């Protein structure tokens, strides 16, 4: 079964990592960006209202029991931290060693491990997870359909995909439209839902007008 949620029944679960880029293939030095990365409200989640907005979404979308979560393109680990606070165990992967270093410091003493690696081909061996959590990463990858198939292979039976994406900009928009991502995910899973996030301003720390959403799916 698949469906598209209008958001009214599940309002609780930024900009892309590179809001200035019009081309996802453009080279970004994420190690250089790392020290200031958390200054964006939806990156660092330092403002209480923004932090609670994301925490509420994760409570809605992650399993209620303690689970193994793979956070791909984890950045400095802000969503990973929320997941551990809700009782989950997290493995985070990011291509930037500087981001991974910050994430390790942020989650020191928590049930989390962070690895340097490619989100499209995570260096997790044969390990399997209950949830794959990805925010503003899939749109940058050249073959999202192939990547999604790989990610589904890393999930345990009944596992979940939580994919937060969007389309940003008006003159030269970048991103992946919800209709396209839903179409890629739906054939791979037993259930998928699109939740619109653009009108939930606390998530972003401001009002936004572009397309922001999540696709939440179960195998």
C-alpha positions in Angstrom: 0.0 0.0 0.0 1.2 3.5 -0.8 -0.3 6.9 -0.3 0.5 10.6 -0.1 -0.2 12.3 3.2 -1.6 15.8 3.1 0.3 16.5 6.4 -2.8 17.1 8.4 -2.6 13.7 10.2 1.2 13.8 10.9 2.4 17.4 11.4 5.1 16.5 13.9 8.9 14.9 12.0 16.5 24.1 6.0 17.9 24.4 3.5 20.1 21.9 1.8 23.6 21.6 3.1 24.7 23.9 0.3 21.9 26.5 -0.1 24.0 28.7 -2.4 24.8 26.0 -4.9 22.8 25.7 -8.2 24.7 22.5 -9.2 24.9 19.5 -6.8 28.0 18.4 -8.5 29.8 21.6 -7.6 32.7 20.9 -5.3 32.2 22.0 -1.7 34.9 21.9 0.9 32.8 20.5 3.8 35.8 20.3 6.1 36.1 24.1 5.7 32.4 24.5 6.2 32.2 22.3 9.3 33.1 25.0 12.0 30.2 27.2 11.0 27.8 24.5 9.9 25.7 24.5 13.1 25.1 28.2 12.8 22.1 27.5 10.5 19.0 27.0 12.8 18.0 23.7 11.1 21.6 22.4 11.2 22.7 23.0 14.8 19.2 22.9 16.3 20.3 25.3 19.0 17.1 27.2 19.3 14.7 25.4 21.6 11.7 25.7 19.2 13.7 24.3 16.3 15.1 21.5 18.3 11.7 20.5 19.6 10.2 20.6 16.2 12.7 18.1 14.8 12.5 16.0 18.0 8.7 15.8 17.5 9.1 14.6 13.9 11.6 11.9 15.0 9.3 10.7 17.7 6.6 10.4 15.1 8.7 8.7 12.5 11.2 6.5 14.3 10.1 3.3 16.1 8.9 3.6 19.6 11.2 0.8 20.8 15.0 1.3 20.9 16.3 0.7 17.3 19.4 0.9 15.2 19.4 4.0 13.1 21.8 4.7 10.2 22.2 8.5 9.7 23.6 9.1 6.3 25.2 12.4 5.5 25.0 13.0 9.2 26.9 16.3 9.3 27.7 17.3 12.8 25.3 14.8 14.3 22.4 17.0 15.3 19.7 14.6 14.3 21.8 11.7 15.6 21.8 13.4 19.0 18.0 13.7 19.0 17.7 10.0 18.0 19.9 8.9 20.9 17.9 11.0 23.3 14.9 9.0 22.3 16.6 5.8 23.1 18.0 4.7 19.7 21.5 3.5 18.8 23.0 5.5 15.9 25.6 4.9 13.3 26.4 8.1 11.4 28.3 8.4 8.1 29.6 11.6 6.5 32.2 12.2 3.8 33.8 15.0 5.7 36.3 14.0 8.4 35.8 17.4 10.1 32.0 16.9 10.3 32.6 13.4 11.7 35.0 14.8 14.4 32.4 17.3 15.5 29.7 14.7 15.6 31.8 12.4 17.7 32.4 15.3 20.2 28.7 16.2 20.2 27.6 12.6 21.0 30.5 11.6 23.3 29.3 9.0 25.8 26.1 8.2 23.9 25.3 5.0 22.0 26.6 6.3 18.7 29.5 5.7 16.3 30.5 7.9 13.4 32.3 6.8 10.3 33.9 8.7 7.4 32.5 7.5 4.2 30.2 7.8 1.2 26.5 8.1 2.0 25.7 6.3 -1.3 27.8 3.3 -0.3 28.0 3.4 3.5 31.1 1.6 5.0 29.0 -0.6 7.3 29.7 -4.1 5.9 27.0 -6.6 6.5 25.4 -4.7 9.3 21.6 -4.1 9.1 19.5 -1.4 10.5 15.9 -0.6 11.5 15.9 2.9 10.1 17.9 4.8 7.5 17.6 8.5 8.2 18.8 10.9 5.4 18.3 14.7 5.3 19.2 16.8 2.3 21.6 14.3 0.7 19.8 12.2 -1.8 19.2 15.1 -4.2 23.0 15.5 -4.6 23.6 11.9 -5.8 23.8 11.2 -9.5 21.6 8.0 -9.5 19.1 8.2 -6.6 17.2 5.1 -7.8 20.3 2.9 -7.5 21.2 4.4 -4.2 17.7 3.8 -2.8 18.0 0.1 -3.8 21.3 -0.1 -2.0 19.9 1.5 1.1 16.9 -0.8 1.2 19.4 -3.7 1.2 20.8 -2.3 4.5 17.4 -2.5 6.3 16.1 -5.3 8.3 12.7 -6.7 7.4 10.1 -4.1 8.2 12.7 -1.4 8.3 12.1 2.2 7.6 13.4 4.9 5.3 13.1 8.5 6.5 14.1 10.8 3.7 13.9 14.6 4.2 14.3 16.5 0.9 13.1 19.5 -1.0 13.4 21.8 -3.9 15.2 25.1 -3.2 15.4 28.3 -5.2 13.3 30.0 -7.9 15.7 31.1 -10.7 17.8 27.9 -10.8 16.0 25.5 -8.4 17.9 22.6 -7.0 16.7 19.5 -5.3 14.4 16.6 -6.0 10.6 17.1 -6.2 8.4 15.0 -3.9 6.6 13.4 -6.8 9.8 12.1 -8.3 11.2 10.8 -5.0 7.9 9.1 -4.1 7.9 7.4 -7.5 11.4 6.1 -6.9 10.7 4.8 -3.4 7.2 3.3 -3.8 8.2 0.3 -5.9 10.8 -0.7 -3.4 8.6 -0.7 -0.2 5.3 -1.9 1.1 4.2 1.5 2.3 5.3 5.1 1.6 3.9 8.5 2.6 4.9 12.0 1.7 4.6 14.6 4.5 4.8 18.3 3.6 7.1 20.3 5.8 7.2 23.7 4.2 4.5 25.2 6.4 6.1 24.0 9.6 8.3 27.1 10.1 9.7 25.9 13.5 11.6 23.2 11.6 13.6 25.8 9.7 13.7 28.7 12.2 11.8 30.9 9.7 9.0 31.0 7.2 9.8 29.3 3.9 8.1 29.2 0.5 9.9 26.5 -1.3 9.0 22.8 -1.5 10.1 20.9 1.7 8.9 17.4 2.6 9.8 14.0 3.8 9.1 10.6 2.4 8.7 8.0 5.1 8.5 4.4 3.9 8.5 0.8 5.3 9.8 -2.3 3.6 
